[in-house]
């Protein structure tokens, strides 16, 4: 019976030593000490639901402000803006109102133009002043302060314009104080003459004459000049000051009525004041 040829044994170079797996027990059946550090075992991954992205939640979209540093700048700026007390708000609004009123009156008094655009400019300046004074304070309160200041400055400017126009109508701006004082004394003398039952000879229509001397009987004017010249310099100064004070109070009272008439007869001007108030509120509130 023929036997199959046996393959020759492998050469020594072809022998490969395959290390056997370490046994859990030592040679005597005891535990075998680990030889070398072992890598920490990773916990088994939790099962992912069907359709869930592999590798965790999707990355968030980049924030353009964070990427450019604008967000950090805004945050740092708002943290640096400490809230200031109310009197700083009012002071800033007053400064803005004075500047806006000066611009308005500088144009309106010599020309007589009371264009509503000046009110809006003033309101914007008042709001900007409140915003600078409030610094870190935002919202309704600084906006309300700016709106109230705008209404107050609007009234003062209108009052000044109406009063200036009334003074120009009276014609006293170009009249010397001495003539005004003699005219006042002549009026007193005339009342004394009328109290004695004597009638003056000057017709009523002559009281609209620009020359104050022509508004009185010559004898009454002569008596008024005599009394004026007899006054001491201190008495003349006091009388002039009293005249201008009384005139200013009377003109202020009439100017209040004039402002009301101006608003009633000019609805568009009321609209401009409302727009100026809204502008001041927005600027003062700071948009937040």
C-alpha angles and dihedrals in degrees: 000000000000120000124217114255112258120228114248116257114265120264119254090250091057095053114109121196113216112196113231120233112267114258121238089230130055125237091282094044094264126124115287116231114239114256108218136346118315123219115245112258116243115231116249113266116250114249112266120226118247112280095012115137115256118241102033134292119339117266117265120252111262115258109235092207091049091047093051096040092241093120093054090047092052092047093049091047094050090047090052092049101088116192113256128211122267095256089065089055091051093046092052091047092049091052091050091046093051091051093047093046091049090054092047097046093042088063101031101048099056096035103031091230112145097179114174092226088076089060092054092049090051091049091051091051092048091051092047090050092051091048092053091047096045094047102167096019112098137172138037102344100058089040091054091049090053092048094050092047090051091054090049094050091046090056093046093050093048090046091052093048094049092046091050091051092050091051090052090051092053091055094218095121092080096037117103115244091238092060091048092051094048088049090053091050090046089056090053091049091049091054090051091051092049090048088058090057095253121133125224120234098221114104117234094242090065091069089083091063116123091221105078092202091063091057093072139054110268093241091052092049091049091052090049091052090050092053093046093052090049093060120099117245091252091053091049091052092049091048092051092049092048091049093053092044093052091045092050093051092048092048091048091054092049091044090059088060089045092056090052091049091048092053093046094049095042111053091167090061089055088053090052091051090051091050090048090051092050091048091051091048094052093047093046095046091055096225095279 
